[in-house]
Amino acid sequence: MPRPLPPTLWPSIKTALLALWQRLHHPRRRDILIALATPPALLLTWVIVLIPFTPGISDIRKAREEAPTQVLTADGKPLAEFKRGNRDWVPLDAISPRVIDALIATEDKRFYDHHGIDFRRLVGATLATLQGDTQGGSTITQQLARNLFPEEIGRRQNITRKIKEAITALKIEALYSKQQILETYLNTVPFLYNAYGIDMAARTYFGKPARALDISESATLIGMLKGTSYYNPVLNPDRARERRNVVLALMAKQDKLSAERYEALAKRPLRLDFERQSAEPGDAPHFTVQLKRWLIDWADQHDYNIYTDGLVVRTTIDSRLQGFAARAVEQRTRALQGIANSAWGGQWRAGNRTVEALVRDSAAFAAATAAGESADEALKRLLRDTDFMRQLREEKTRIEAGFLAIDPRSGAILAWVGSRDFSVDAFDHVRQARRQPGSTFKPFVYGAAFERGAKPDDTFVDAPVQIPLPGGEVWEPDDAEPPSGEPMTLATALALSRNRITAQVMQQVGPARVAKLARAMGVRESKLDEVPSLALGTSPVTLYEMVSAYATIANAGHYLAPAMVLRIENRKGEVLEEFRPADPERAISAEAEDTLLDAMRGVVQRGTGSAIRGRFGVRGDLAGKTGTTQDNTDGWFILMHPQLVAGAWVGFNDARITLRSNYWGQGAHSALPMVGDFFSRAQNARLIDSNARFVRAQDATLSGRLHAWYQSLFGEAPTTEASAPRPRATEPVAAQSEPPATEASAPASESAAELPALQEPDAPLSAPTPPATSSAPAPEKSVPPATSSSPPV
């Protein structure tokens, strides 16, 4: 407990309180002056304290002269624009004078007479508020200050915000003319539906530019400023009409409108012509989304604003390759959609377990049961609802795809297509979607084996495989055709995508080594389950990771982080930062790298990817891998060229939906045509050199350089057959002719036979009669320019 005051202090305290009481009852002149001066002094002190916390003159200039960020391709074509909201800045002379009349009459009738603060209006608004009639006393300039700097000024209704607002308004008035203030205000005010500025509002609500607005339309839009949601003319037309008439009445009162004209206009309907103004997504919208996330962080670190500072970002995207990729995805998915429609047309009905499960998972079903309807009744009703079932089928059976191309020599991302149509499905199937990669994961298994000393001519018997798992279970991987009982080399097993052989290799190497190699080569974001079935690609990964990993193989076993940006400039063209390729990381030994890539050449020469040459005519030094997952859920293909690596994934957003075809569902027939079409166009446009050859990884090592020196002096150095790596010529040399296929039978899980081609989308599409198979395949600011590593995505 606190100690009591000593008794001797009480008389002193009592005397002091009595003296204060007497001065309050009989104040002296000096006391009155001090009392009157204290509140203004405190207010002035508070104003002085707040001045440093308001926007500076340079900030106000920047806001007035704001310029969006321009995003360009590597070849200088516009790719995107980052601006604050959906707004097109227009000069004051491009805005109808009726808009300005309505604004001043409604918001600030003494606009031309004050210097940022209308003290007469402020006093009037304060007295009205004290009497219970809340009124705003802000001028147009004060509102502009609040619109331009919402974070700096604040949003709370308190005295601090009003003081900051007033200080900023005085700065704006000192810096800009009245005409400039009006122009800036009308170009920055929000109007709902992501429309900023009067011109975009005019186009959104009335389908015309701001210069064409009539009196009624001008009054409608200015009327919204009191409360855009409350006076929304689309959702609340009656309120909006009443508010418009209030604005018209104020214009009449200010002699901007005759009484007769007002009476006539007040009777008119709103006559909206509403249409949302959607921003153009650009040619690489999914890439742009990823870029914007990175650029915001970069701008924050370097004190820039991506919406106002006029940055110019030169990306790695090649506009020609991006166009080829988009065209390939659009055409091939449109053709495959016909297959999907045929496959599900007769199956989309009651009784199909998958369809009924999809109905139960729908928002309509959840809403029905939440409203009290039983689950059985809701299911039966929705299954009978023709419109609902049609919409559900269109959504769930929509073929989707992802496509990515990288320059393996630099890690530069050259093309990125995240879905068929960004406006329909903005989900990114390159970076966001994680799907089982199937047999495209097998190179990591064989690469790990080659690192341990295995050779491509080593053999395993094509026999049934049983792998015990924890808990007493047994995993029995299989292929489409029965075991032959014959030995098969590792090179042939990879080329023909044999699951039984791959599983045996995994047993010897171990899942941990395979997962470690996959991570080193580029699969660095997805979790890899270190279990035997990882050999057949059962752990979901992204297309971004897989193409990045294959680019490592194409880059002599050196991993390079994928790059998006070449350099960033300011609006004057001065370089702010230039990015060089990331430092390469050795991911796999040089000898194992050379062996793996040579084995993957076989996929294209005689295996599941042979259509790349035979059907699409792509020439040169090529290697790759197809992939198909359980029940043909996912189709993959990734192709490597010394100058270009590209991969595609095809499937459905819901993994329960498949193409229901053992032919079209395979990666060799769904994803491969996209990559083939892309490479064919790139080759014809001479964007890649058909004579280029992969560089041997061993040539970059010390032993490789010694070997070359020995050759230059004495000829071919002696090597044993067991240790000699398969040749991998340095670039460029004449392209080798394609060797004939050596396998007598078609590959099991992914047929390499030249089956009926996927027809072009303008031709009627029907599924061909596929060859008989025993079963579905098993899962298989201006500153000195800086230089830094290329930013990872």
N, C-alpha and C positions, 0 to 999 in steps of 0.2 A: 504494500500500500504506500502511496506517496506521503511524504512527511507533511504535517500541517504547517502552515506559515507561522513564523514566530509571532507572538502577541504584540511585540514592539512595532511590527510593520503595519498592522491594521490602521492605526491613526493616520499614517502617511498616505495610505491608499484611499482612505475615506476623504481626506483633505483634497487630494487630486481629483477625485470623482466629483466632488462638490464644485470645485473650480471650473471643471469642464461643463458641468450642467449650467452654471451661471453664464458662461460665455455663449452657450447655445441659446439661452433665453434672451440674452442681451448682447448680441454680436457686435463687435466693433467693425468699422468700415474696412479695415485691413482683412479681418476674417471673412467678410462677405466677398471681397475681391479674390481672395485665395480660393474660396469655395467655388466661385464662378469660373475661375481660370483652370481649375484642376481637371475637369472632364475634357475640355479641348486639348489640354497639354498631354493628357494620357492618350487621347485619340491620335494626336500628331506623333507622339512617340511610337505608337503602335504602327502607324502608317510608315514611318521611317524604318522601323524594324522589318516590315514586310516587303519593302521595295526590292531588296536583293533576292527575294523569293518569287518574284514575278518575272515573266519572260523578258529577255534583254532585247535591245534594238536589233541585234543581228538575228535573233530568233524570229522577230516580227518580219524582218526583210525576207528571211527564208520562207516563212509561211506564205507571204504574199507572192513570192516568185517560185513557189514550189514546182518541182518537175519530177515526174515519176521515173523509176528505174527502167531502162531499156535493156532487154535481154536479146542478144544476137547469137546466131549460130557461128560456127568457126569460119564459115565462108561469108559472113556478113549479112545474112538474111534475118529480118525481124522474127523473133520467136515468141516473145511475151512482153507485157508491160505491167509493172507493179505500181499501182496507184491507189490512193486512199479512196476506197469505195468505187462505185460505178459512176464516174463523173467525167464530163468533157468541159474544160474551162472555155468560156466564151467571153469576149469583150463586152463592155457595157452597151456599146452601140449595136450589138447583136441581140439585145434583150428588149422586148416590147416596152415602150414608155409607160404603158398601162400597169405593168408589173411594178415599176418604180413608184408610180403614183399611189398604188394600193399599199405598198410597203411603208412609205412615209406617212400616209394618212392613218394607217393602223398602228404602226409600231413606234413612230418617233416624228410627230408633226413639226417639231422645232429642230429637226436634224441639221438644217443649214445654219442655225443660229447659235448652237452650243459648240463646245470644244471637247466633246466626249462624255460630259456629264450634264444632264438637264436638271439643275438644282430645283427649279420651280416644280417640275414634275415629280422630283424625288420627295420634296416636302409634301406635295399633295398626296402621293401614294402612301407616304408614312402615316399621315393623318387619317386617310381612309382605312388603312389597315388597322390602326388603333381603334377605329369605330366598328370594326368587324367586317369591313368590306375589303378583302385582300386584293391589292393591286400591285402590278409590277412597275418599277420606276426605271428599268434599264433602258438605255438608248440603243440604237442600232449598233453603235460602236462597242458598247459594253457587251451586247449579245455576240458580236463578232469575236471579241476577246475570249468569251466563254467557249464559242464554237472552235476557235483555233487552238486554244490551250486548255482543254478540259482537265488534264492531269495537273498542270501547274497551278491553275486557279482553284480547282476543286469543284465538287458537285454538291456539297452540303449547303443547306440554307442557313447560313450564319453570317455574322458580321465580318469574319475574316475573309470569306469568299467575296463578299461585296466590296471590301476594300481592295483586294487583289484585282478584281474585275475593273474597278474604277481606275486604279493606277495603270493597268495595261491599256485601258481605253484612252487615257491621256497620252500615253506613249504612241499609240496608233495614230491619234489625231495630229500629233506633232510630226509624225513621219510621212503620212499620206494625205492626199487631197480627198475631198468628199466623194468625188467620182470614183477614185480608187477604192475607197472604203465600201461604197455600194457594190462595186464589181466583185470585190473579194467576198463580201457577205453573201451575195446571191449565188456565188459559185461554190460556197462551202457549206451551206445550210442543208441538213438532211431531210429527205422527204419519204422515208419508208421504202421498202422493197429494194434496198441497197442502191437507191437512187440519190446521188448527192449533187446539189447544184440545181439551179432553175432550169437549165436546158435539158438535163436528163429527166427532171420531174415533168416537164412539158411533154417529152416524148413518151414517158411512162403512162401518164394519165390522159393525155389528149392526142397522142400520136403526131405531134408536130414540134418544130423547134421553138425555142423561147421567143424568137423574133416574131412569130406568127400568133402568139396568144392574144385573144380578145379580152375585153373588160371582164366579162363573167369568168372566164378561165383564169385570168390573173388573180381575181379576187378569191377564187376557190383555192388556189395554191398558196397565196399569202395567208389566207384564213387558217390553213393547216398549221402554221407556225406556232399558234397558241397551244397546240397539242396534236402532234401528227397522228397518234393512234386514236385519240378520242374523235378527231375530225377527219378520220380516214374516209375519203369519198367512196371507196370501193366497199368497205364493210359497214360504214355508217353514213349512208347518203343523206338521210334526213338532217342529221347533225351538221354535216358538211354544207348542206344547202343553207341552213339557218346561219351558220358562221359566214358563209359567202355573202349573205345579205347584210350582215353586220358590217363587213368590210366595205360593201357598196354604199351603205348609209354613211359611213365615215368619209368615204371619198366625196359623196355629195355634200357633206357638211364642210369639207375643205375646198369646195368649189371645183373639184376635179370631175364632177358629174352633175348633170342637171337633175332636178327633182323628177321630171317626167321620165327621163331616161332611167333613173333609179327604179321607179315604179314598174317600168316595163321589164327591166332585167331581173328584178326580184321574183317575178312570176315564172321565169324560165327554169326548166330542169337543168341538171348538171351537164348532161350530154358528154359523158366520159367516153373515151376510146382507150381503154386500159390494156396495156401489154407490158409485162415485165421486161426490162432491158437486161438481158443476160450478157455477161462479158464474154468475148470471144476466147475459147479455150486455148487457141494457138495450135501449132502443129505438133507439139510434144507436151501435152498438158500434164501427164504424170511425171515426166522429168522435171517440168517447171515447178510442180508442187514440192518435190524433193529439194530442188535448188533454192526455193524461197525459204525453206526452213533453215538451210545452211547459211544463206545470205543474211538473214535477220541476225543470227549470232555474230557473223563477221562484222556487220554494220554496228552492232552494239559495242563490240570490242574496239572498233576504230572511230567511234563517235560520228556515225553517219545515220541518216534516216533513209530507208529504201523508198519511201513514198514521196520525199520532197527534195532530195539532194541531186537528182538527175544523174545517178550512177549509170554507167554503161558496162554491162557484164557480157564478156565474150566467152561463150561456152564451147565445149568440145563437140557439140552436136553438128553433124554434117547434114545440111538441109536435103541434099539429094538422097543420101542413105536413109534419112528419116522418112522421106516420101516413099521410097521403095518399101520400107518396112511396113508403113501404114497401109499401103496398097496391098501388100501380100497378106497381111492379117485380115483386112476387110474382105478381099475376094475369097480367100480360102475358108474363112469362117462362114461367109454367106453360103458357100456351097455345102459345107458340112451341116449348116442349119437345116437344109432340106433333108438330109439323112436323119437328123434328130427328130424332125417333125414326122417323118414317115415311121420311125421306130416307136414313137410314143403316141402317135395319133390314135391307134386302136387300143392302147393300154391305159389311157388316162380316164379311168372310170372306177366306180365302186368295185370292191373286190380285190383290187391291186393293193397289196400291203404297203408298197412304197408310196403310192398316191395317197392312201388314207393317212399314213404317217405324216406326209407333208401338209395335209389339211389340218391335222391336229396341231401342227407346229405353227399354223398361220395366225396372224393378228386377229382375223375375223373369228376364228374358233375361240381364241382367248377372250375376246370381247363378249361372245355369246355365253360362254360358261360363267364369266364374271357377272353377267346380267341375270343369272339364275337358271339358264337353260341347261339341261342335263347334257353330259358329254355325248351320249349316244344320239340324242335328238339333234344336237348341233352338228354332229358329223353327217347324219342323214340329210339334214336340210342343206348344208353346204355342198354335199356331193350332188344334190339335185339343182343347185344354183348354176345355171349355164354360164352366166357372165363371170361369176367368181371362179369357176373351174377353168374357164378360158384364160383369164388373167393369171391365175396361178400357174397354169401350164406354160404360158409365154415367159413368165419370170423364171421358173425353175428349169425349163429345158432350153434356155438360151445358151448357145455355145459361147464360151469365152476363151480368151487367149492372152498370152503375154509374149513379148519379143524384146530381146536386148542384143545389141552389137557393141563390141569393144575392140579397140586397136590394142593387140597384145603387147606391142613394143613400147607403149607409153601408158597404158591403162585408160586412155581417153574413151569415154562413152560416146559412141557415134550415132546410135539410134536407140530409142526407148519407146515402146508402145505398151501401155499398161492394161488396155482392154480394147474391145471392139469399138466402143463409142464412149468417150468420156462423159458426154451429156446424159447417157443412159446408165452407165455403170462407172462411177469414179473410183471404184476399188482397184488398187494397183496390183495386178497379177505378176508384176516383176519383183517388187520389193515387199509388198504386204502379204501376198498369198504364200502360205507354206503348204506344199503338197509333196507326196511321196515321189522321189525322182526315178524310181524303178531302176532299169538297167543303166541309166546314165551315171549311176553311182559306182558301177563296176570298175571303171578305170582306177579308182582309189584302191580297190582290192588288189588288182594286178600290179599297180605301182608299188604297193607295200611289199608284195611278193618279190618283185624285181629288186627292190632295195635290199632284200635279204639274200640275194644271190640267185634267185630263180631265173631261168632263161625262157625265151618265148617258145623254144622247141621242147621244153619239158612237157611230159604227158601225164594225164590222169585218165582213168578208165571211166567212160560214160556209163555209170551204173547207178542204181538206186542209192540214195544217201539218207542216212538216219542220224540226226544229231541230237543227243540227249540235252534237255534243258532242265534248269532247276525246277523242283516240284514234281519230277517224274514224267514230264511231258517230253515228247519227241518231235522234232521238226524234220519234215520230209519235203524238201524243195523238189520241184519237178519241172519238166518242160512239156511242151505240147505233144511231142512224139515220144514213144517209149524209149527206154535206154537201149543203146546199140551194143553195149558190152565191149566196145572197142576203145582203144586208147585215143585220146584227142589232145593235141598240143594246146598250150595256153594261148598262143596267138590265134588259133582257130576258134577256141572257146569264146574269146573276147569278140572276135569278128562276127561270130554267129550268135552271140549273146546266150550262151548255154548256162542255165541256172545250176544244174547239178555239178558241173565242173567248178563254177565260181564258189559254190558252197564248200567244196573240198579245199579250195585255195584258202578260203576264209578260216577253215579249221586249222590250217597250218600256220597262217600269219597271225591270227587273233584279232578280234574286233577292236581292241585298244589301239593297235598299230594303224589299222585302217582309219579309225576316227581321227587319230593324231595327224595322219597325212592329209586327210580331207580338210582339216582345219588349217594346216599350214598352207595348203594350196588355195584356200579362199572361202571355205564353208565356215564362216567365223561368227555368225549371228544365231544360227539355229542349234538347238540341242541335239546331239547325236547319241542315240541309245547304243551302248557298246554291247550288243547282243549279236549272235550269229546271223540273224536275218538282215542285219544292217548291210550285208553283202549285196542284197537285192534291192536296196534303196527303200527300206521301210520307215526311216526317220524323215519326217517332213522337212523340206528345205525350201529356199526361194530360188527362183530363176536367176536373180541377181547373183546369188552365191555360186550357183553352178556355172554360169558363164564366166564369172570371175576366176573360178578354179580352172576351167578349161583354157582360159587365157594364160594362166600360169604354165600349163603344158606347152602351149604354143610359143611361150617366151623363154624357151630353154630351161624350164623348171624354176624360173624366178617369179615370185608373186609381186604384183604391183597393185596397190590400192586403186580401185576405179576412181577416175577423176571427172569432174563436171566442168571446171572453169579453167580457161587459159589465162585471162587477166581481167582486172577491173579498172575502169577509167572514170574520171569525173566528167562533168558536162563539157569541159573545155578540151577533152581528149587527152588529158594528162594521165599517165599510168599511175594508179594508186598502189596496185600490187600485181605482180606477175607470178604465175604458178608454174613450177617445173614438175616433171613426173616424180612420183614418190620414189624413195630409195628402194631398189629391188631387194627382195628377201629370198634366199635360196630355200626352196620348199622341199626338194627331192634331189637326191644325188644325181650327178651329171650322167653317169652310166645308166642308172635306172630310168632317168628321164628320156634318154635317147631310145632305150628299149621300149618303153611304154608308148611313146609317140609312134614308133614304127609299127607296133602292134595295132594301134588305133587307126593307122592307115588302112589296115586290112578291112575295117568296118566299111569303108567307102569303096575299096577296090573289089571286094568279093563278099561282103557281109550284108548286114541289115540296112546299111546306108548307101548301097550301090546305085540307087535311083538318082542320087545327086549327079553322077556322071552320065548314066545311061539315059535318063529322062530329061534332066534339066541342063545337061551339057556343060556343067561347071568343070573347068579344066584346072590343072596345076597340082601342086603338092597339097593334098587335103587329108584330113583325119577327123574323126568324130565318133559319135555314139548316139544310138536311138534308145528310147526308154518307154516302157509300157507297164502300168501298175495293175494290180489285181482287178479282175473284172473289167479291164480296159477303162478304168476310171480316169487316168491321166495319160496323155501322150506327150512325149518329149523328143526333141532332137537338137543336138549341139554340133556345129561344124567348125573346124579350125582351119585357117589359112594363115600363112606367115604374117599377113598384114591385117587380118580381120577374123574375129571369132564372133559367131552369132548363134543364138539359141532361141527356141520357141517352146512354149507349153500350151497345150490345148485341153480343155475339159469343161466342166460345169462348176458353178459356184458351190453347189450342194453336191458333195461327193456321193450321195445316194443315187444320183442321176448319172447314167452312162449312155454311150451311143448304142448300146445293145447290139454291137456288131464286133465279131472277132477280127474283122478286116479293117473297117474304118476306125475302130478304137485304138489300133496300134499306132505308136509314135511314128513308125515308118510311113504311115498313110494319112496321119492327121497333122503332125507337127513338121515333119520333113518337107512337105511341099511348100510351106511358108518360107523355110530357110532356103530351099532350093530356088524358089522364085526370087527371093531377095538377092542371093549370090549371083544368079544369072543376070539380073539387071545391073548389079554393081560391076560385074565383069564386062558386060556390053558397054557400059558407060566409062570403061577404063579407069574405074576407081580403085581397082586392085590389079596387080600384075600377075598374070597367069604363069609367068616364068619364075616367080619368086619361090625360093625354097626355104624350109625351116633351117635355122642355124643349129648345128650340132652342139649340144650342151657341153660336151667334152672338149670342144675346140676352145671354149672360153676358160678352161682350167689350165693350171700350170703344166700338168702332164700333157694336156692337149697341145699346148704351144710348143713343148719340147718335141712332141711327136711330129708336129708340122716342120719344126726345124730339122729334125733327123731326116724327114722325107726330102726336104729341099737339098740336103747334102748327099744322101746315100740312096734315095729312092724309098720304096715302101718298107716301113719298119716291120720286122717279123712279129707276128701275133699268132696265137693259137686259136683254133676254131671256137673253143669254148669261151675264150675271153674277148674275142673280137666283137665289137658292137655292130649292129646292122648299120649300113651306110646312111648318112643323113647329110646330104650335100649342102654346102654353104650357098647363099643366094648371091646373084642369080645364075642359074644354069638352065639349059634347055629342059623343058618339062618332059618327064618320062611318059611313055605311052602307058595307057591303062592295061594292066595285065588281065587276062581272062579269069573268070571265076574258076576256082579250083574245087569247090565243094560240089559234090554230086547232088546233094539234097538241099532243099530250102531250109533256112534256119528255123528253129523251133518256135521260140517265143515271139519273134518278130520277123516275119517272112521277108526275104530279100528278093523273092521272085518278082518279075515285072508283071504285076497284076493290072487290071483295068485302071487307067489313070483317073484321078479326080478331075471331073469335067469342069470347064470354065463356068463361071456363074451365069453367063448369059445363055447357056445351053440348058435344056431340061435335065435335071439331075435325078438319077435313080441309082440305088445301090446295086452293084454288080453281084453276080453269084460268086461268093468267095470260095476259095478252095476248101475242101473238107479238112477239118482239124479235129483232133480228138477231144480237146477241151480248151477252155480259155487259158491264156498263158499265165504262168505264175508271176507273182509280183517282181517283178524285176527293178576524203577532203583533199586540197591539193597538197600532196606530200611527196617527198622523193620516192620514186618507185621502189617497191620492195619485192623481193623474190622469196618464195617459200614453196614448200611441197604442195602438190595439187591437193585440193580439199577432197577428202573422201565423201561419198554420198551418205 
